[in-house]
Amino acid sequence: MEEMRFLMQPLLEDRGTVAAQRQQFTQSGYLVIPGLVPPPLVERLTAEVDHWVDDGLRARSIACCTDPARQGPPPVMELELPAHGELLTHQPLLELTAELLGAPFVFHHLHSDRHSARLPGKPWHHDREPNTRGDLSLTMVHALHYLGGLDDTMDSLVVLPGSQREAAEKSVRARLDTAELPGEVIVGRLPAGSTVLINSALFHARRPRRPRRPAATGAGKPRYFVDASYCQTGAQWWPVKPYWRHMLTRARELGLDGGRWPELFAERHFTEYADLRSPGEDLRRLAA
């Protein structure tokens, strides 16, 4: 119990007011919201993630990103799955994002996966995309949703508080793999349905589990993970999926904004897609 207090206290302190949350998010670059996703939605999302992975929809989505000229848009996108669309526009999440950013924002992408216990770790990186003005004052955020929570049987999320203020390339720390860094904070235990909201420029890693007691030495549980990203308006952002227009169009057709968020799926906030990455890089690096 002492260890859990050590890990969690820096993450959850002073969450009582919006001002305190905004200050923590601005200074540290992240905010943990335990149990943000209600249990009924978690249950539906978990079933959809299994469907997304086991029925080959995720693999098809990746193929449509690595070979867009041949594949075109995927037959199904994450936001077209009912529970995923609901999570994308979950009102408590959008309202908190609006409060933290203090400005209108636009949806950037949605990504869903089930991480096997045998999956390699994810090296230190950040996920911020450029915008046409090169304006680092405009914030991009990632909402990292852990449907089954996190525990000793799963890989941990590790964040480097304050690193969002660096003007650094995404992979500048990749050579370090998932090594321990001074000042890091480990997010290793969370209840089901918890969300970690991070500034997309924050360096973070997925560190392979290191069993600390006999009960944690088994094969490990799958790590159900969904992330959704949003950007402050004010410049045109680089999209990461070649079919981004199709994605935003479908979101509007489905009425996902509920009439409350007029900028959320507006195409004018994006520049044209340019394949400047190695094949599949955008999807590989999203697996936080």
C-alpha positions as CSV (number, residue, x, y, z in Angstrom):
1,M,0.0,0.0,0.0
2,E,2.9,2.3,0.7
3,E,4.2,1.9,-2.8
4,M,0.8,2.8,-4.4
5,R,0.7,6.0,-2.3
6,F,4.1,6.9,-3.5
7,L,3.2,6.4,-7.2
8,M,-0.2,8.0,-7.2
9,Q,0.1,11.0,-4.9
10,P,2.0,13.2,-7.4
11,L,-0.7,12.4,-10.0
12,L,-3.9,13.1,-8.0
13,E,-3.0,15.9,-5.6
14,D,-5.1,19.1,-5.8
15,R,-7.7,17.8,-8.2
16,G,-10.5,19.6,-6.3
17,T,-10.8,22.7,-8.5
18,V,-10.6,23.5,-12.2
19,A,-7.9,26.1,-11.4
20,A,-5.8,23.5,-9.6
21,Q,-6.2,21.0,-12.4
22,R,-5.2,23.6,-15.0
23,Q,-2.1,24.5,-13.0
24,Q,-1.1,20.9,-12.6
25,F,-1.7,20.2,-16.3
26,T,0.3,23.3,-17.3
27,Q,3.2,22.6,-15.0
28,S,3.4,18.8,-15.2
29,G,1.9,18.1,-18.7
30,Y,-0.5,15.5,-17.5
31,L,-3.6,14.8,-15.4
32,V,-4.9,11.5,-14.1
33,I,-8.7,11.1,-13.9
34,P,-9.6,7.7,-12.3
35,G,-12.8,6.1,-13.5
36,L,-13.7,8.8,-16.0
37,V,-15.3,6.2,-18.3
38,P,-18.4,4.7,-16.6
39,P,-18.5,0.8,-16.2
40,P,-21.3,0.2,-18.8
41,L,-19.3,2.1,-21.4
42,V,-16.1,0.3,-20.4
43,E,-17.9,-3.0,-21.0
44,R,-19.1,-2.0,-24.4
45,L,-15.7,-0.6,-25.4
46,T,-13.9,-3.7,-24.3
47,A,-16.1,-5.8,-26.6
48,E,-15.5,-3.4,-29.5
49,V,-11.8,-3.5,-29.0
50,D,-11.9,-7.3,-29.1
51,H,-13.9,-7.1,-32.3
52,W,-11.5,-4.4,-33.7
53,V,-8.5,-6.6,-33.1
54,D,-9.8,-10.1,-33.6
55,D,-11.8,-9.5,-36.8
56,G,-8.9,-7.8,-38.6
57,L,-10.3,-4.3,-38.6
58,R,-7.2,-2.8,-36.9
59,A,-4.9,-4.6,-39.4
60,R,-7.0,-3.3,-42.3
61,S,-6.8,0.2,-40.8
62,I,-3.0,0.0,-40.7
63,A,-2.9,-1.2,-44.3
64,C,-4.9,1.8,-45.3
65,C,-2.3,4.1,-43.7
66,T,0.8,2.3,-45.1
67,D,-0.6,2.0,-48.6
68,P,-3.3,4.6,-49.0
69,A,-3.2,4.8,-52.8
70,R,-4.0,1.1,-53.1
71,Q,-6.2,0.6,-50.1
72,G,-8.2,3.8,-49.8
73,P,-10.2,4.4,-46.6
74,P,-10.8,1.4,-44.3
75,P,-14.2,-0.3,-44.4
76,V,-14.8,0.6,-40.7
77,M,-13.1,3.3,-38.6
78,E,-12.9,3.3,-34.8
79,L,-15.3,6.2,-34.5
80,E,-17.9,4.3,-36.4
81,L,-18.1,1.7,-33.6
82,P,-20.9,3.0,-31.4
83,A,-19.1,2.9,-28.0
84,H,-15.9,4.3,-29.5
85,G,-17.9,7.2,-31.0
86,E,-19.4,7.8,-27.6
87,L,-16.0,7.8,-25.9
88,L,-14.6,10.2,-28.4
89,T,-17.3,12.8,-27.4
90,H,-17.8,11.7,-23.8
91,Q,-19.0,15.0,-22.3
92,P,-17.0,14.9,-19.0
93,L,-13.8,14.5,-21.1
94,L,-14.7,17.2,-23.6
95,E,-15.7,19.6,-20.8
96,L,-12.5,19.0,-18.9
97,T,-10.4,19.5,-22.1
98,A,-12.2,22.8,-22.8
99,E,-11.5,23.9,-19.3
100,L,-7.8,23.0,-19.4
101,L,-7.2,24.4,-22.9
102,G,-9.3,27.5,-22.4
103,A,-10.0,27.6,-26.2
104,P,-11.9,25.8,-28.9
105,F,-10.4,22.5,-30.1
106,V,-10.7,20.0,-32.9
107,F,-10.6,16.2,-33.0
108,H,-7.3,14.8,-34.4
109,H,-7.5,11.0,-34.3
110,L,-8.8,8.0,-32.5
111,H,-6.7,4.8,-31.9
112,S,-7.7,1.5,-30.3
113,D,-5.7,-1.6,-29.4
114,R,-5.4,-4.6,-27.0
115,H,-1.8,-4.9,-25.8
116,S,-0.6,-8.4,-25.3
117,A,1.5,-9.0,-22.2
118,R,4.2,-10.2,-24.6
119,L,4.3,-6.9,-26.5
120,P,7.6,-5.1,-26.4
121,G,7.8,-1.8,-24.5
122,K,7.4,1.5,-26.3
123,P,10.5,3.8,-26.0
124,W,10.4,7.3,-24.8
125,H,8.7,9.6,-27.3
126,H,6.1,12.3,-27.6
127,D,3.2,12.5,-30.0
128,R,2.7,16.2,-30.8
129,E,2.2,17.0,-34.5
130,P,3.3,20.2,-36.2
131,N,1.0,23.0,-37.3
132,T,1.4,25.3,-40.2
133,R,2.3,28.3,-38.1
134,G,4.9,26.4,-36.1
135,D,3.1,27.7,-33.1
136,L,4.2,25.8,-30.0
137,S,1.8,27.8,-27.8
138,L,-1.1,25.9,-29.4
139,T,-1.7,22.8,-27.4
140,M,-2.4,19.3,-28.6
141,V,-3.6,16.7,-26.0
142,H,-4.0,12.9,-25.9
143,A,-6.6,11.3,-23.7
144,L,-5.2,7.8,-22.9
145,H,-8.0,5.6,-21.8
146,Y,-7.2,2.4,-19.9
147,L,-10.4,0.4,-20.1
148,G,-9.3,-2.4,-17.7
149,G,-7.1,0.0,-15.6
150,L,-3.5,-0.8,-14.9
151,D,-1.9,-3.2,-12.4
152,D,1.2,-5.3,-11.8
153,T,0.3,-7.7,-14.6
154,M,0.5,-5.0,-17.3
155,D,3.1,-2.7,-18.7
156,S,3.2,0.7,-17.0
157,L,2.8,4.2,-18.4
158,V,5.8,6.4,-17.5
159,V,5.8,10.1,-18.0
160,L,8.5,12.8,-17.7
161,P,6.8,15.8,-16.0
162,G,7.7,19.2,-17.5
163,S,9.2,17.7,-20.7
164,Q,6.3,19.2,-22.7
165,R,8.1,22.5,-22.6
166,E,11.0,21.2,-24.6
167,A,11.2,22.0,-28.3
168,A,12.3,18.5,-29.2
169,E,11.8,15.9,-31.9
170,K,9.5,13.0,-31.1
171,S,12.2,10.4,-31.0
172,V,15.1,12.3,-29.4
173,R,15.0,10.0,-26.4
174,A,14.2,6.8,-28.3
175,R,17.8,5.6,-28.0
176,L,17.2,5.3,-24.2
177,D,14.4,2.7,-24.9
178,T,12.3,2.6,-21.7
179,A,15.2,3.3,-19.3
180,E,14.5,5.0,-16.0
181,L,15.0,8.8,-16.1
182,P,15.4,11.3,-13.3
183,G,12.1,13.0,-12.4
184,E,9.9,10.4,-14.1
185,V,6.6,9.3,-12.7
186,I,5.3,5.8,-13.1
187,V,1.6,5.3,-13.6
188,G,1.4,1.6,-12.8
189,R,-1.9,1.2,-11.0
190,L,-5.3,2.6,-12.0
191,P,-8.9,1.5,-11.6
192,A,-10.9,0.4,-14.7
193,G,-12.1,3.2,-16.9
194,S,-9.3,5.6,-15.9
195,T,-7.9,8.3,-18.2
196,V,-4.6,10.0,-18.3
197,L,-4.9,13.3,-20.2
198,I,-1.4,14.4,-21.4
199,N,0.0,17.4,-23.3
200,S,1.0,15.6,-26.6
201,A,4.5,17.1,-26.3
202,L,5.1,15.3,-23.0
203,F,7.7,12.5,-23.2
204,H,6.3,9.2,-22.1
205,A,6.9,5.5,-22.5
206,R,5.3,2.1,-22.1
207,R,7.6,0.2,-19.8
208,P,7.4,-3.6,-19.7
209,R,6.2,-4.9,-16.4
210,R,8.7,-6.0,-13.8
211,P,7.0,-8.5,-11.4
212,R,7.3,-7.4,-7.8
213,R,5.7,-10.3,-6.1
214,P,5.0,-14.0,-6.9
215,A,1.3,-13.3,-7.9
216,A,2.5,-11.0,-10.7
217,T,4.8,-13.6,-12.4
218,G,2.1,-15.1,-14.6
219,A,1.5,-14.5,-18.3
220,G,-0.1,-11.1,-17.6
221,K,-3.4,-9.6,-18.6
222,P,-4.1,-7.8,-21.9
223,R,-4.0,-4.0,-21.7
224,Y,-7.1,-2.5,-23.3
225,F,-6.1,0.9,-24.6
226,V,-7.9,3.7,-26.5
227,D,-6.5,7.1,-27.1
228,A,-8.2,10.1,-28.6
229,S,-6.4,13.3,-29.5
230,Y,-7.6,16.9,-29.8
231,C,-5.9,20.2,-30.9
232,Q,-6.4,23.8,-30.0
233,T,-7.7,25.8,-33.0
234,G,-5.7,28.7,-34.4
235,A,-3.6,27.0,-37.0
236,Q,-3.8,24.1,-39.4
237,W,-2.5,20.8,-37.9
238,W,-0.8,17.9,-39.7
239,P,-3.1,14.9,-39.9
240,V,-1.7,11.4,-39.2
241,K,-4.1,9.4,-41.3
242,P,-4.3,9.8,-45.1
243,Y,-8.1,9.4,-44.9
244,W,-8.6,12.2,-42.4
245,R,-11.2,13.9,-44.5
246,H,-13.3,10.8,-44.7
247,M,-12.9,10.4,-40.9
248,L,-14.2,13.9,-40.1
249,T,-17.0,13.6,-42.6
250,R,-18.3,10.4,-41.0
251,A,-18.1,12.0,-37.6
252,R,-20.3,14.8,-38.8
253,E,-22.7,12.4,-40.6
254,L,-23.0,10.4,-37.4
255,G,-23.7,13.6,-35.4
256,L,-21.1,12.7,-32.8
257,D,-20.7,16.3,-31.7
258,G,-24.3,16.4,-30.4
259,G,-24.6,19.9,-31.7
260,R,-22.5,21.2,-28.8
261,W,-19.0,21.3,-30.3
262,P,-19.1,23.1,-33.7
263,E,-15.3,23.1,-34.3
264,L,-14.8,19.4,-33.3
265,F,-14.9,17.9,-36.7
266,A,-14.2,20.9,-38.9
267,E,-11.8,20.2,-41.8
268,R,-10.5,23.8,-42.1
269,H,-8.2,23.1,-39.0
270,F,-6.0,20.7,-41.0
271,T,-3.4,20.9,-43.7
272,E,-3.3,18.3,-46.5
273,Y,-1.8,14.9,-45.6
274,A,1.9,14.4,-46.5
275,D,3.4,11.0,-46.1
276,L,6.7,12.2,-44.5
277,R,6.9,9.2,-42.1
278,S,8.1,5.7,-42.6
279,P,5.3,3.2,-43.3
280,G,3.1,2.7,-40.3
281,E,5.1,5.0,-38.0
282,D,2.0,7.0,-37.0
283,L,0.2,3.9,-35.8
284,R,3.3,2.3,-34.1
285,R,4.0,5.4,-32.1
286,L,0.4,5.9,-30.9
287,A,0.6,2.7,-28.9
288,A,1.4,4.3,-25.6
